[in-house]
Amino acid sequence: DQQVKQNSPSLSVQEGRISILNCDYTNSMFDYFLWYKKYPAEGPTFLISISSIKDKNEDGRFTVFLNKSAKHLSLHIVPSQPGDSAVYFCAAIRNSGNTPLVFGKGTRLSVIA
Amino acid sequence: GAGVSQTPSNKVTEKGKYVELRCDPISGHTALYWYRQSLGQGPEFLIYFQGTGAADDSGLPNDRFFAVRPEGSVSTLKIQRTERGDSAVYLCASSLTGISGTQYFGPGTRLLVL
């Protein structure tokens, strides 16, 4: 049973436009969410995170939005650049329970020049 | 500073053989994690060490899988009697504090069992 779902396996966006990657979760005990970016033959790299007490966190071109009632979060990349082309993983954790990270299956983003 | 390193980067073995995968975490990181990533999937948790002890090994799929971290730094993931279904990328990560800390991943070991 997938507790973290990324329903879009791939996404193509033109350079300079906004990329929106979506993630849904089913476990209401999750209280901390992270996005990781992965290039081929490399390990995932931490990108941005958000605590369940917030609904938005921004870091440069990257913004994560959290809608707790809908159990939904999204990652916005503005403006998208060709170097952003990678697989993006959403992950969730129950911070207070010392439980491990649970990852979604990932979304492959292609930014077309 | 050096990141998480994993050796070998690739390993090809035959069904039934024993393999060891090594992880060198970032210096000073007390927490170390092993994940397995199959094709088209996200990383799946295997085991988590806090210092030398396994704090959570609930993700190990069966007793053919075992991991150690004898001195609280380098860790070895051991797989006995490998099966074709064990083929995957095995990722190691470390974090400065406990499981709530940001995890930094190594490049992974790509294991292929023929």
Interface residues (C-beta under 8 A of the other chain):
Chain A: V4 Q6 P9 Y32 L34 Y36 A41 E42 G43 P44 T45 F46 S49 F89 A91 I93 N95 N98 T99 P100 L101 V102 F103 G104 K105 G106
Chain B: V4 Y33 Y35 G40 Q41 G42 P43 E44 F45 Y48 A55 D56 G59 L91 A93 G98 I99 S100 T102 Q103 Y104 F105 G106 P107 G108
